Amino acid sequence: MNGKEYRAIIERLGMSQVGAARFLGVADSTSRRWIADTHPIPDAVAMLLCVMARYRLTAQSIASLMAKEAKRR
C-alpha cells in the first residue's frame, strides 16, 4: 500500500489522518508520513484497513469487538 492508497482507504472508512493514527495506535506524524510516502506502511496496517473496507467495518465496530473479547477473558 502506498500513501495515495492509504489516504483513499482511510477516507473511505470515514477517518481523518489523526483519527486513523489514533485508531492504529501511532503518532499523528506517522500517519502523515505514510500519506506523504516518506515511510513505508506496515503490512499489518494495510491488511487491517483492507479487511475493514471489504467488510465495511468501522473503527467503532472494531473497538466494540475488542471490548467484547476483553470481557470474555
C-alpha positions, 0 to 999 in steps of 0.5 A, spaced: 500 500 500 502 506 498 500 513 501 495 515 495 492 508 497 492 509 504 489 516 504 483 513 499 482 507 504 482 511 510 477 516 507 473 511 505 472 508 512 470 515 514 477 517 518 481 523 518 489 522 518 489 523 526 483 519 527 486 513 523 493 514 527 489 514 533 485 508 531 492 504 529 495 506 535 501 511 532 503 518 532 499 523 528 506 524 524 506 517 522 500 517 519 502 523 515 508 520 513 505 514 510 500 519 506 506 523 504 510 516 502 516 518 506 515 511 510 513 505 508 506 502 511 506 496 515 503 490 512 499 489 518 496 496 517 494 495 510 491 488 511 487 491 517 484 497 513 483 492 507 479 487 511 475 493 514 473 496 507 471 489 504 467 488 510 465 495 511 467 495 518 468 501 522 473 503 527 467 503 532 465 496 530 472 494 531 473 497 538 466 494 540 469 487 538 475 488 542 471 490 548 467 484 547 473 479 547 476 483 553 470 481 557 470 474 555 477 473 558 
